[in-house]
């Protein structure tokens, strides 16, 4: 493993390795650590007490972050007929049908989210080996297979993000930028943890929120108290 830089080591030294921080304390610490010349993403990582070998314990869904992600989201839409004009009017970055599929098969990947109308899924399905591994495959469960293209595009460009457990039962998610106000990061975090708790599988046994950490891009992890889950902004101010 490559040796970490001086700024990283200094930031890590400021974090109590055995300490569990309140969410706002963690966000305040992240904002105080300047490790990059760009505006890094603030990430949250949940290690959950789920067995992802069982389909009913695999979490997947979407969350609307109240303050967005801070990222410019590029949207590709598969549509035909009047739906092409609807998608373009709603701000889609690229719209097409078989022609778009051909471009993607040829290596085009300059988009972050892919949305499709149901009648286009036969075409989109042929791209599963390309879109699936990158997490861009349209799915009804995440609202990306729909006839209401305007709403779907507005949602993803406005801060709606997808989450899913990986093969080890961990969820990784960006919740904003370091430049966000501290309160905005806390409120985005609150929205995420509310959704993760809501989505707890009925069959999950034992401790559900095993551990939570937050970090900035290329920064050290900060352990967050899993017991602090409600009224986070009020609690921190009091």
N, C-alpha and C positions, 0 to 999 in steps of 0.2 A: 504494500500500500504506500502511495506517495506521501511524503511528509507534509503535514499541514502547515500553512503559512503562519506568520507571526500574528496577524490579526485574528485568525481563527483560534489560535492557542490562547490569546488574550481574552477573547470572548468566552471560550470554554472555561477559563479560570474564574470568570465572574459568575458562573452558574454552579450552584450547589448540587453536586451529582446525586445526593440522596434526598434532596429537598423536593417537596411537591408544591408547586407554585399555584396561587390563585390565577385564573385565566387572565385577569387584567394585569397582574404583576408580570406574568409571562410576556404579554404584549408590550408592556412598558420596557422590559428588558430587551426584547427584539428591536424595538425602535431606537434604543440607545446604542446598539452595536452596528457600526458602519463597516461592513466587510467588503462591499462591492462598489464599483463605479456606476453600476446601473441600479434601477429600482427593483430590488429582489422581491420575489413572491413569498408571502407568509404561508406556510404549509402546516396542516394538522394531520397527525397520524394516530389512528385508533387501533389498538390491539384488542380484539373482541373475543369473548368466550363462546365462539361458535365453531361447529364442525362443518367446514365447507364441503366435506365429502358427501354430505346430505343436501340435496337440492333445496329443501325447505329452510336451510340455514345459510344460504348464499344471499347476501343482501345486495340489492341493486335498486336504484331509484334516482330521483332528482331533488335538488334543493334550490330554492330561489334565495340568493344572498341579498339581504336588504340594501347593501352598499356595492353590489356587483363584485367582480373579480379584479378590476383594474386592467384587464386585458382586452385588446381588440379581438373580437371573435369573428373569424371568417367562416361563412356558412355556404355550403354547397347544397343545392336542392335538386332532387329528381322529380320532374313534373312534366306535364304535357297539356296542350290546349290552353284554356283560360287560366289554369293554375300557374303557367309560366309567367304570365303578366302579374298575377297576384304576388308571386314570390319576388319578382323584380321590384315591384312597387313597395314591398315590405322591407327591402334592403338586402336581399340575398346577394352574395358576392359572385356566385356562379350558378347558373340554372341550365339544365339540359336533360336529355333522355339517353338514348343509345349513344349519342355523340359524347356525352359526359362520361359514360361508362368506358368508352374506348380511350378517352384521355386518361382516365384513372388507371386503366390497364397498361397504358404506356408510361406510367410513372408520375402523373400529375397528382400532387398531394398538398396543394397550397390552400388548404381549408382545415378548420378545427372541428367542425360539426357537420354531419351530413343528415339531411332531412329528406323524406320521400313521401309522396302520396301513396296510398295502398295499391293503386293500380300499377305503380312502377316497381313494386317489390320483386317481380319476376326478373326484371333487369338488374336491380340492385343485388339480388340474391347471388348472382354470378360473380359478384365482387367480394364475397365473404372472406376469401383467403387474404384479401388485401385490407379491407376495412375492419374485419374482426380483430386481428392482433393489435391494431392501433386504437381500438375502442371507438371507432367512427361508424360502425354499422348501425343504421337506423333500427329502432326498436319501439314497438307500441308502448312498452312499459315506461319508457323515458320520454314519451311524447314526441318522438322524432319520426314516427309513421302516422301521418294525420292528413285530413283534408283541410284543416284550418292552418294553412301555411303562415298566414300573417301573424297569428298568435304564437306559433312555434318559433318563428324567426325573432319576434319581439322578445320572447322569453329568454332564448339563449344569448342574444346580444345584450340583454338587460341584466344578466347575472345568474341565470339558471345553470346549474352545474350538475353533472352526473357523478354518482358515487357507486362503488361496488367493492366487495371484499375480494382480495387477491387469494391465492391458493394457501396462504398461511393465516387467513382470517384477519388481515390488516386492511384498513381503509386509509388511503392517502388522498388528500384533497387540498387544493389551494384555496385560501379564504380571503385573499386580498394582496395588497402591496405594502411594503414597509412604509411608504409615504402616506398611507391612510392615517387618519386620526386614530388615536388609541381606542376611543369609544366605538368607532366604526368596525375595527377589527374584533372587538369584544362582541358586538352585536352580530357580526357575521358568524363568529364562533358559536354564539348562542343558537342561531338558526340551525347550524349543523348538528350540534349535540342534541337539540330537541328532536331533529329528524332521526338521528341514529337511535335514540331511546325509543321513539315511536315505532321504529321498524324492527325492534327486537323480536326475533322468531319465538313463537310460543314453545317450541321444542328445545330451545337453548337452555342448558342446565348450568348451575354454578354461577360464578361471578361473570357478569356480562362485559362491563367496561374494565378490562384488565389493566390497561395503561393507556395514557394519552400523552403525546408530546407535541410541541410546536417548534418550528424552526423557520429560519429564512433560507433562501436558496444559498447553498454552499456553507450554511452556518450550523453550529452545534445544536443538538436537540435540548429542549427545556421541558422537563417533566411537569405535567399539569395534574392537579388533584382531581381524580375522577369523581370524587364526591361533590365537587362544586359544579352543579349542573343547572341551577335555576337562579333567576334574578341576578345575573352576574354583574351587570353594570351598577345596579343599586348597591349590591353588596360591596363592590370595590370602592364606591364613593363614600359610603357610610363611615 
